[in-house]
Amino acid sequence: MADDSSTSTPSARAPWRPTPKALLALPFEGWRYFLEHGIPGSWKHINSREAHPFIQFCKYGTCGVAATVVLMGVALVLMRTVYPAFSDMTLADGSPVDQEARERNSVIANSIAFIPSNFVAYFLNVAWVFESGRHNRWKEFSLFTLVSAISFFAGLFAGPLLLIGMFGLPTMVSQVSLIVTSALVNFVCRKFLIFAR
């Protein structure tokens, strides 16, 4: 019998393990798959729940970008209007926004923005990236929100609380730190603790 491993889907292989060698090989494997299957086959595979881990991570990243746009949009609107968090602004009493006010207002604005961002992240991830089924919907959403909250608070610490509060760095630098920290914690926990695949 002929070996047809060259036409198998990436998910038909042995389970993927995130070793340094495997991580470096991911983009090349994805490119090889694209060359072998063309645009229609690749698009079908991208939209399947059986996508290669690299493709899953890219899809997860796309959902994360959408949730981040919501988080940043809501937070920045709040920081520019209701909760002044930029050093070029003034408080309601006319005094300039100092480091303590920037830190406090940034935390408040981001905490409010977390709510719609979490809903967007959950619904996009369920629709496109991960497969439900490990838990019932309510428990799944609760765990998703718990993981989001843990990673969000880790991001708050790595962003506004640490970078503004201790080092006085600009608000936008702390926002980037918040996003990167949250994304790293979220993917690992969601992939291995919440969803079936």
C-alpha positions as a Markdown table, in Angstrom:
| # | Residue | x | y | z |
|---|---|---|---|---|
| 1 | Met | 0.0 | 0.0 | 0.0 |
| 2 | Ala | 1.4 | 3.4 | -1.0 |
| 3 | Asp | 2.2 | 5.9 | 1.7 |
| 4 | Asp | -0.1 | 8.9 | 1.3 |
| 5 | Ser | 1.3 | 10.9 | 4.2 |
| 6 | Ser | 2.2 | 13.8 | 1.8 |
| 7 | Thr | -1.5 | 14.5 | 1.3 |
| 8 | Ser | -2.7 | 14.0 | 4.9 |
| 9 | Thr | -3.9 | 17.0 | 6.9 |
| 10 | Pro | -1.6 | 18.3 | 9.6 |
| 11 | Ser | -4.1 | 17.0 | 12.3 |
| 12 | Ala | -3.7 | 13.4 | 11.0 |
| 13 | Arg | -0.1 | 13.4 | 12.3 |
| 14 | Ala | 1.2 | 12.6 | 15.7 |
| 15 | Pro | 0.2 | 15.1 | 18.4 |
| 16 | Trp | 2.0 | 18.3 | 18.2 |
| 17 | Arg | 4.3 | 19.2 | 21.1 |
| 18 | Pro | 5.5 | 22.8 | 21.6 |
| 19 | Thr | 9.3 | 22.2 | 21.5 |
| 20 | Pro | 11.7 | 24.9 | 20.3 |
| 21 | Lys | 12.3 | 22.9 | 17.1 |
| 22 | Ala | 8.5 | 22.5 | 16.5 |
| 23 | Leu | 7.9 | 26.2 | 17.1 |
| 24 | Leu | 10.6 | 27.1 | 14.5 |
| 25 | Ala | 9.1 | 24.6 | 12.0 |
| 26 | Leu | 5.5 | 25.9 | 12.2 |
| 27 | Pro | 5.7 | 28.7 | 9.6 |
| 28 | Phe | 7.5 | 26.3 | 7.2 |
| 29 | Glu | 4.9 | 23.6 | 7.7 |
| 30 | Gly | 2.1 | 26.1 | 7.1 |
| 31 | Trp | 3.7 | 27.3 | 3.9 |
| 32 | Arg | 4.3 | 23.8 | 2.6 |
| 33 | Tyr | 0.6 | 22.9 | 3.3 |
| 34 | Phe | -0.4 | 26.0 | 1.4 |
| 35 | Leu | 1.8 | 25.1 | -1.6 |
| 36 | Glu | 0.4 | 21.5 | -1.6 |
| 37 | His | -3.3 | 22.4 | -1.3 |
| 38 | Gly | -3.6 | 25.8 | -2.9 |
| 39 | Ile | -6.0 | 28.6 | -1.9 |
| 40 | Pro | -9.3 | 26.6 | -1.8 |
| 41 | Gly | -7.9 | 23.6 | 0.2 |
| 42 | Ser | -5.9 | 25.9 | 2.5 |
| 43 | Trp | -9.0 | 28.2 | 3.2 |
| 44 | Lys | -11.1 | 25.1 | 4.0 |
| 45 | His | -8.4 | 23.9 | 6.4 |
| 46 | Ile | -8.0 | 27.3 | 8.0 |
| 47 | Asn | -11.7 | 27.4 | 8.8 |
| 48 | Ser | -11.8 | 23.9 | 10.1 |
| 49 | Arg | -11.6 | 23.0 | 13.8 |
| 50 | Glu | -8.8 | 20.5 | 12.9 |
| 51 | Ala | -6.4 | 23.3 | 11.8 |
| 52 | His | -2.7 | 22.9 | 12.5 |
| 53 | Pro | -1.7 | 24.5 | 15.8 |
| 54 | Phe | 0.1 | 27.3 | 14.0 |
| 55 | Ile | -3.1 | 28.1 | 12.1 |
| 56 | Gln | -5.1 | 27.9 | 15.3 |
| 57 | Phe | -2.8 | 30.3 | 16.9 |
| 58 | Cys | -3.1 | 32.7 | 13.9 |
| 59 | Lys | -6.9 | 32.5 | 14.1 |
| 60 | Tyr | -6.7 | 33.0 | 17.9 |
| 61 | Gly | -4.5 | 36.0 | 17.2 |
| 62 | Thr | -7.1 | 37.4 | 14.8 |
| 63 | Cys | -9.8 | 37.0 | 17.4 |
| 64 | Gly | -7.5 | 38.6 | 20.0 |
| 65 | Val | -6.9 | 41.6 | 17.7 |
| 66 | Ala | -10.6 | 42.1 | 17.5 |
| 67 | Ala | -11.0 | 41.9 | 21.3 |
| 68 | Thr | -8.0 | 44.2 | 21.7 |
| 69 | Val | -9.5 | 46.8 | 19.4 |
| 70 | Val | -12.7 | 46.7 | 21.6 |
| 71 | Leu | -10.6 | 46.9 | 24.8 |
| 72 | Met | -8.4 | 49.7 | 23.5 |
| 73 | Gly | -11.2 | 51.6 | 21.9 |
| 74 | Val | -13.4 | 51.6 | 25.0 |
| 75 | Ala | -10.4 | 52.3 | 27.3 |
| 76 | Leu | -9.0 | 55.1 | 25.3 |
| 77 | Val | -12.4 | 56.8 | 24.9 |
| 78 | Leu | -12.8 | 56.6 | 28.7 |
| 79 | Met | -9.3 | 57.8 | 29.4 |
| 80 | Arg | -9.8 | 60.8 | 27.1 |
| 81 | Thr | -13.2 | 61.7 | 28.4 |
| 82 | Val | -14.4 | 60.4 | 31.8 |
| 83 | Tyr | -11.2 | 59.1 | 33.4 |
| 84 | Pro | -8.3 | 61.3 | 32.3 |
| 85 | Ala | -5.2 | 59.2 | 32.0 |
| 86 | Phe | -2.8 | 61.1 | 29.8 |
| 87 | Ser | -0.3 | 63.6 | 31.2 |
| 88 | Asp | -1.4 | 66.3 | 28.7 |
| 89 | Met | -4.9 | 66.4 | 30.3 |
| 90 | Thr | -6.4 | 68.1 | 33.4 |
| 91 | Leu | -8.7 | 66.7 | 36.1 |
| 92 | Ala | -12.2 | 68.1 | 36.8 |
| 93 | Asp | -10.8 | 70.5 | 39.3 |
| 94 | Gly | -8.4 | 71.9 | 36.7 |
| 95 | Ser | -5.2 | 70.4 | 38.1 |
| 96 | Pro | -2.9 | 68.5 | 35.8 |
| 97 | Val | -3.2 | 64.7 | 35.7 |
| 98 | Asp | -0.3 | 63.4 | 37.8 |
| 99 | Gln | 1.2 | 59.9 | 37.8 |
| 100 | Glu | -1.1 | 58.7 | 40.6 |
| 101 | Ala | -4.2 | 59.9 | 38.7 |
| 102 | Arg | -2.9 | 58.4 | 35.4 |
| 103 | Glu | -2.4 | 55.0 | 37.1 |
| 104 | Arg | -5.8 | 55.0 | 38.9 |
| 105 | Asn | -7.8 | 56.2 | 35.8 |
| 106 | Ser | -6.0 | 53.8 | 33.5 |
| 107 | Val | -6.9 | 50.9 | 35.8 |
| 108 | Ile | -10.6 | 52.0 | 36.0 |
| 109 | Ala | -10.9 | 52.6 | 32.3 |
| 110 | Asn | -9.3 | 49.3 | 31.4 |
| 111 | Ser | -11.4 | 47.4 | 33.9 |
| 112 | Ile | -14.6 | 48.8 | 32.4 |
| 113 | Ala | -13.3 | 48.0 | 28.9 |
| 114 | Phe | -12.6 | 44.4 | 29.9 |
| 115 | Ile | -16.3 | 43.6 | 30.0 |
| 116 | Pro | -17.2 | 44.1 | 26.3 |
| 117 | Ser | -13.8 | 42.9 | 25.2 |
| 118 | Asn | -14.3 | 39.6 | 27.0 |
| 119 | Phe | -17.7 | 39.1 | 25.3 |
| 120 | Val | -16.2 | 39.7 | 21.9 |
| 121 | Ala | -13.3 | 37.4 | 22.6 |
| 122 | Tyr | -15.5 | 34.6 | 23.8 |
| 123 | Phe | -18.0 | 34.6 | 21.0 |
| 124 | Leu | -15.3 | 34.9 | 18.3 |
| 125 | Asn | -13.2 | 32.1 | 19.8 |
| 126 | Val | -16.2 | 29.8 | 20.1 |
| 127 | Ala | -17.3 | 30.6 | 16.5 |
| 128 | Trp | -13.9 | 30.2 | 14.8 |
| 129 | Val | -11.0 | 28.9 | 16.9 |
| 130 | Phe | -11.9 | 26.4 | 19.7 |
| 131 | Glu | -14.4 | 23.7 | 19.9 |
| 132 | Ser | -16.9 | 23.7 | 22.8 |
| 133 | Gly | -17.8 | 20.5 | 24.6 |
| 134 | Arg | -15.4 | 20.0 | 27.4 |
| 135 | His | -17.9 | 21.9 | 29.7 |
| 136 | Asn | -21.5 | 23.1 | 29.4 |
| 137 | Arg | -21.9 | 26.6 | 27.9 |
| 138 | Trp | -22.3 | 28.4 | 31.2 |
| 139 | Lys | -19.3 | 26.7 | 32.9 |
| 140 | Glu | -17.3 | 27.3 | 29.7 |
| 141 | Phe | -18.1 | 31.0 | 29.7 |
| 142 | Ser | -17.4 | 31.3 | 33.4 |
| 143 | Leu | -14.0 | 29.6 | 33.0 |
| 144 | Phe | -13.3 | 31.7 | 30.0 |
| 145 | Thr | -14.1 | 34.8 | 31.9 |
| 146 | Leu | -12.0 | 33.7 | 34.9 |
| 147 | Val | -9.0 | 33.0 | 32.7 |
| 148 | Ser | -9.6 | 36.3 | 31.0 |
| 149 | Ala | -9.8 | 38.1 | 34.4 |
| 150 | Ile | -6.6 | 36.4 | 35.7 |
| 151 | Ser | -4.7 | 37.3 | 32.6 |
| 152 | Phe | -6.2 | 40.8 | 32.5 |
| 153 | Phe | -5.1 | 41.4 | 36.1 |
| 154 | Ala | -1.6 | 40.1 | 35.3 |
| 155 | Gly | -1.7 | 42.6 | 32.4 |
| 156 | Leu | -2.8 | 45.4 | 34.7 |
| 157 | Phe | 0.1 | 44.6 | 37.0 |
| 158 | Ala | 2.6 | 44.5 | 34.1 |
| 159 | Gly | 1.0 | 47.6 | 32.5 |
| 160 | Pro | -0.6 | 50.5 | 34.4 |
| 161 | Leu | 0.3 | 49.4 | 38.0 |
| 162 | Leu | 4.0 | 48.7 | 37.3 |
| 163 | Leu | 4.9 | 50.8 | 34.3 |
| 164 | Ile | 3.0 | 53.9 | 35.3 |
| 165 | Gly | 2.8 | 53.5 | 39.0 |
| 166 | Met | 6.5 | 52.5 | 39.6 |
| 167 | Phe | 8.3 | 53.8 | 36.6 |
| 168 | Gly | 6.2 | 56.7 | 35.4 |
| 169 | Leu | 6.2 | 55.4 | 31.8 |
| 170 | Pro | 3.7 | 56.8 | 29.2 |
| 171 | Thr | 0.1 | 55.4 | 29.3 |
| 172 | Met | 0.4 | 53.9 | 25.8 |
| 173 | Val | 3.5 | 51.9 | 26.8 |
| 174 | Ser | 1.6 | 50.4 | 29.7 |
| 175 | Gln | -1.3 | 49.5 | 27.4 |
| 176 | Val | 1.0 | 47.5 | 25.1 |
| 177 | Ser | 2.4 | 45.7 | 28.1 |
| 178 | Leu | -1.1 | 44.9 | 29.4 |
| 179 | Ile | -2.1 | 43.5 | 26.0 |
| 180 | Val | 1.0 | 41.3 | 25.5 |
| 181 | Thr | 0.9 | 39.9 | 29.0 |
| 182 | Ser | -2.8 | 39.1 | 28.8 |
| 183 | Ala | -2.5 | 37.4 | 25.4 |
| 184 | Leu | 0.3 | 35.0 | 26.5 |
| 185 | Val | -1.6 | 33.8 | 29.5 |
| 186 | Asn | -4.9 | 33.6 | 27.7 |
| 187 | Phe | -3.9 | 31.4 | 24.8 |
| 188 | Val | -2.3 | 28.7 | 27.0 |
| 189 | Cys | -5.1 | 28.6 | 29.5 |
| 190 | Arg | -7.9 | 28.6 | 27.0 |
| 191 | Lys | -6.3 | 26.0 | 24.8 |
| 192 | Phe | -5.5 | 23.5 | 27.5 |
| 193 | Leu | -8.0 | 24.2 | 30.3 |
| 194 | Ile | -11.3 | 25.4 | 28.8 |
| 195 | Phe | -12.0 | 24.2 | 25.3 |
| 196 | Ala | -12.1 | 20.6 | 24.0 |
| 197 | Arg | -9.6 | 21.4 | 21.2 |
